[in-house]
Amino acid sequence: MSAQAATQAETPDLPPSYSEAASASPDPANETLEPIILVLAGQTIHAETASTAPLYHLDRGIESLSRATFKVTLERVERAVRTSPENEPSLRDYRRHVYTLEQTWTTPLYTLPSSCPRFFARAVSRRALGHVGLKKAGLLRSAVKALPVDVAGRGNELGVPGFVRDARPLFELRRKDGRWEWAGRDGGAVAVEDDGEGTHRLIVTAPLLRETLDALVALWCCRLWESSAERAEDLPQGMDGGESTLCLIIRE
């Protein structure tokens, strides 16, 4: 990918304004959400206590993807009360595109350096926290940091998204007792993953702003996608390249 193409891709398609949702909060990104248990079920993510009410929607099943897929859309499901001409209120769902999860395209001729993400999530909404990424911390595969990423690729000769140098982490992850634990910028625990037989749960243990939860969910999905891609065995040799990293990018 050229630097020019990457720069063009940095300008996102923003979601529409929903006039019918006027009764909702004017700025959902500033809303603080209480701890919640999220469950991935196919292409939807819902609260464990309300399996019939999706909170997020994916256009592909993230837990069964290989490296042959390069883009996945992540939408947040918003709800608003709509009044009919007969003055009868009804609850309507709206999908707001918040992130596009992407895999960096490579060829057998080169591998990605450790300063560039293999998987990342591109913010496409004004209400999204922005672009941020997960990067392996040093030599430990059990330690990961969520770092800002420059999607224009100005910091590398390949012109592909790369981590911002000396940036402050948004999250830090550690593998403990077979589970990924997530900590915030202050070091306090914010979430823990709980994977069972064919099930994936994200147990959010701290109150988070809406935009922070969106970013956390996108990163979680990227991690699951990468794990799925690593398990795939039927891809042609040479499609894998470089060090494995996850990414979600902080907007400048």
ChimeraX attribute file (.defattr): number of C-alpha atoms within 10 A of each C-alpha:
attribute: neighborCount
match mode: 1-to-1
recipient: residues
	/A:1	14
	/A:2	13
	/A:3	18
	/A:4	12
	/A:5	13
	/A:6	18
	/A:7	17
	/A:8	12
	/A:9	13
	/A:10	18
	/A:11	11
	/A:12	14
	/A:13	12
	/A:14	14
	/A:15	14
	/A:16	9
	/A:17	9
	/A:18	10
	/A:19	7
	/A:20	13
	/A:21	17
	/A:22	12
	/A:23	11
	/A:24	12
	/A:25	11
	/A:26	10
	/A:27	9
	/A:28	13
	/A:29	17
	/A:30	14
	/A:31	13
	/A:32	14
	/A:33	15
	/A:34	12
	/A:35	14
	/A:36	18
	/A:37	17
	/A:38	23
	/A:39	23
	/A:40	24
	/A:41	18
	/A:42	15
	/A:43	15
	/A:44	23
	/A:45	23
	/A:46	21
	/A:47	19
	/A:48	16
	/A:49	11
	/A:50	11
	/A:51	15
	/A:52	10
	/A:53	14
	/A:54	20
	/A:55	20
	/A:56	24
	/A:57	22
	/A:58	21
	/A:59	13
	/A:60	16
	/A:61	16
	/A:62	25
	/A:63	22
	/A:64	15
	/A:65	20
	/A:66	19
	/A:67	21
	/A:68	14
	/A:69	14
	/A:70	13
	/A:71	17
	/A:72	21
	/A:73	18
	/A:74	28
	/A:75	21
	/A:76	20
	/A:77	19
	/A:78	16
	/A:79	15
	/A:80	18
	/A:81	16
	/A:82	17
	/A:83	12
	/A:84	9
	/A:85	7
	/A:86	6
	/A:87	8
	/A:88	9
	/A:89	12
	/A:90	10
	/A:91	9
	/A:92	13
	/A:93	16
	/A:94	14
	/A:95	15
	/A:96	21
	/A:97	22
	/A:98	27
	/A:99	29
	/A:100	20
	/A:101	25
	/A:102	22
	/A:103	22
	/A:104	18
	/A:105	17
	/A:106	17
	/A:107	11
	/A:108	10
	/A:109	7
	/A:110	10
	/A:111	16
	/A:112	21
	/A:113	15
	/A:114	16
	/A:115	17
	/A:116	31
	/A:117	29
	/A:118	30
	/A:119	26
	/A:120	32
	/A:121	30
	/A:122	29
	/A:123	29
	/A:124	24
	/A:125	17
	/A:126	14
	/A:127	18
	/A:128	21
	/A:129	24
	/A:130	24
	/A:131	24
	/A:132	32
	/A:133	35
	/A:134	32
	/A:135	28
	/A:136	19
	/A:137	15
	/A:138	10
	/A:139	7
	/A:140	10
	/A:141	13
	/A:142	15
	/A:143	18
	/A:144	23
	/A:145	22
	/A:146	29
	/A:147	26
	/A:148	27
	/A:149	30
	/A:150	25
	/A:151	32
	/A:152	21
	/A:153	23
	/A:154	16
	/A:155	18
	/A:156	16
	/A:157	9
	/A:158	16
	/A:159	19
	/A:160	25
	/A:161	29
	/A:162	28
	/A:163	27
	/A:164	21
	/A:165	12
	/A:166	8
	/A:167	11
	/A:168	12
	/A:169	17
	/A:170	20
	/A:171	24
	/A:172	23
	/A:173	23
	/A:174	19
	/A:175	16
	/A:176	11
	/A:177	7
	/A:178	11
	/A:179	14
	/A:180	19
	/A:181	20
	/A:182	26
	/A:183	18
	/A:184	18
	/A:185	13
	/A:186	9
	/A:187	10
	/A:188	13
	/A:189	17
	/A:190	21
	/A:191	21
	/A:192	21
	/A:193	19
	/A:194	16
	/A:195	14
	/A:196	8
	/A:197	5
	/A:198	8
	/A:199	12
	/A:200	18
	/A:201	20
	/A:202	24
	/A:203	20
	/A:204	22
	/A:205	16
	/A:206	16
	/A:207	14
	/A:208	20
	/A:209	16
	/A:210	20
	/A:211	20
	/A:212	20
	/A:213	19
	/A:214	23
	/A:215	26
	/A:216	24
	/A:217	19
	/A:218	28
	/A:219	25
	/A:220	21
	/A:221	23
	/A:222	28
	/A:223	20
	/A:224	18
	/A:225	26
	/A:226	23
	/A:227	17
	/A:228	16
	/A:229	20
	/A:230	14
	/A:231	13
	/A:232	14
	/A:233	9
	/A:234	9
	/A:235	12
	/A:236	9
	/A:237	8
	/A:238	11
	/A:239	13
	/A:240	19
	/A:241	17
	/A:242	14
	/A:243	15
	/A:244	20
	/A:245	22
	/A:246	30
	/A:247	34
	/A:248	34
	/A:249	29
	/A:250	24
	/A:251	18
	/A:252	9
